[in-house]
Amino acid sequence: MSDDDPLLSVRDLKKHYPVKRGFLRRTVGHVRAVDGIDLKLRRGETLALVGESGCGKSTAARSLLHLESPTGGEVRFDGASVGSFDDGELNQFRRRAQLLLQNPDEAFNPRIPVGESVAEPMDIHGVSDPERREELVADRLERVGIDPETADRYPHEFSGGQKQRLALARALVFDPDLLVADEPTSALDERVQTRILSLLETLQDRHDLAILFISHDIRTVRRFCDRVAVMYLGEIVERGPVEAVFEDPQHPYTQALVDAVPTLDPGERGEAKPLDGDVPDPADPPSGCRFHTRCPVVIPPEAFDIDAETFRTVLNLRLAVAADDIDVERLRGRLNDASDERLRTALRERYGVPDSLSDGDAERALSAALDSLLAGDEEAALEQLETSFTTVCERREPETHDTPVGSAACHRRDESPPF
Amino acid sequence: MTLLSVEGLRVEFPTDEGPVEAVDGVDFTVDRGEVVCLVGETGSGKTAACEALTRIADGAAVDGSVRFDGRELTDCDDRTLRSVRGDRIAHVFQQPGTSLDPVYSVGDQIIEAIRLHDDASRNEARARAVSLLEDVGIAAPAERIDAYPHQLSGGMRQRVAIAVALAADPDLLVADEPTTALDVTLQAGLLELLRELSAERDLAVLLVTHDLGVVAELADRVVVLYGGRVMERGGVETLFERPAHPYTRLLFESLRGTADGSDDRPTPADDGCPFRSECPYAVPDCAEGRPSFHAADDEPAHEVACVFYGPDYDIGTLGGEGS
């Protein structure tokens, strides 16, 4: 295999979990935790997989290591398909591809000296010569900066950072080619994080280790990784070199992640922008672009002359009606039996919709829908909103477009937006 | 006006190997409407210090003085303390689950907190609960009030926990890593909320965090803790521009990716500077008694507990302006 061939190549990886209900445990749907992702990772390279909690990044890690069988897609490691491995080959794969977790406490039994825990993988893989074991453990402890003399101590005698080093020593027992690190530093203090990351860097250089670094922390990823894949609700929405992607995000979701990071400058407080709304249910992901329910620059309907920001507010109102989130009678009661006019204003205010939309047709459509809502006909209101205020982002799945440095899946990059 | 004044606070926890000193003589104050951040790493004593204010941690031995609105809290009996805790000082924790009960609707929990505080009728309390939910940024509060905690996202649960904390209209909100368990996309919104609440309600906030990003967004003043002691304190802008203590400087440097220091932190049991075993500049004097506070620069409120700022040393030895 040439140097350019990836060590790890993941194509259209899927992991769906059945949702079971009732006495007969019938399958009523599927949580699409990972829904068709591609990844490539070369030797000595660090690829970040970033996204909010619940976006599927940890599930992706476990399924590409075949710790959980994928629902679909293919994982190739060093040129061979992991799905077709027999037991022996799978065993070999498990030595060469290791997983490092966020919480080192989960990796250590409090009643077993840490040296024995570090040696544990050798039991599973049948290394029984005591001298060889001791030698290996001592060597790996030294590599991670732990004094081998302390191997007979117990986990509680070590700090959080030291325990993460010990977990790393254990992952390195068989000199793996691939390390999948799932939020390996998130539970640690900043200074300890920095030291663990610099240790990982050293080990990577020395052993040509490939690292898949799973994280929600953009600052850490920028510091430590070469390339990044941004994940949202089971899909990858943007990828490319880390600095280029975060300097000039091409997908609105990446932009939102970057915008939410505080500046570390008290003079510029308040600049960080939250991303509104919740991560939708992966059992029922939004149609079209999955990010359209939260996207700040969702594409407005061609029929109206309204900007993306205004359209976002109307779409939020529409989604609230669809989710049955608006109880007009309750609102009326709260406002002391206010007039319909007051209620209209209150509803617009709640969703940030302007008093009057600049486009006359849009305003008429919205007013009609609000009238239906106030008359108690939610169904009609929803139909009016869904007919008038619709977006290509919800109708069509975006294609993945090339960007100057990578790729992004967003309708804003379509050559002529297909309204 | 000073609302809370903490002097010589000590907190000890009993362990199998004898008592462990988590907080070792800490002083700080919080004014009305002000946000003060206690910044520190694991083991710095920041959580123990704020839990000691109203003695919410079991088994901790607390010593020193905690004066709140003119009253000494360390002398109070449990009943008085409970009423201060409910009415005047409210706590918010890292995991919103800590303060929310999964079997009651969020409305019931806020209503109960309101009615514990004053004898509002159920209907009045309910109306106030709705408006509290609105204040903490819950969309459609009248609809969400009957939801159970598990039906809400993590970010919304933390907002509800803040609403419960505000139900009794407290003077001081003690928030321990309130955004740490949240995604960064939600963090910014919650920090904005805390900023608004503090300004609009003249609410004093004591915020405990390890995250300098959170400090930059929220703090008026900063107290840096290490090994149970105050290393440095000052206004947020000064402290970010000119971190003075070698420890504070290391904190800022690690954000830029420099990886000095070690993972084991032996805290000497003596009176010397607890940071000296990690400090790149340590001199024998660092082991000689508790370092006193010195002016770090021209800012009167910027103080640092480090011998290098004393009369016998030249600050230039520490090199540069930090960051």
Interface residues (C-beta under 8 A of the other chain):
Chain A: E52 S53 G145 F158 S159 G160 G161 Q162 R165 D189 E190 R191 V192 Q193 T194 R195 L197 S198 H216 D217 I218 R219 R223 A256 L257 A260 V261 P262 T263 L264 D265 P266 G267 R269 G270 A272 K273 P274 L275 D276 D278 V279 A320 D325 I326 D327 R330 L331 R334 R350 Y351
Chain B: E41 T42 A127 V130 A139 A140 A142 E143 S153 G154 G155 M156 D183 V184 T185 L186 Q187 A188 G189 L190 L191 E192 R195 H210 D211 L212 G213 V214 V215 A216 E217 L218 A219 V236 E237 F240 L250 L251 S254 L255 G257 T258 A259 G261 S262 D263 D264 R265
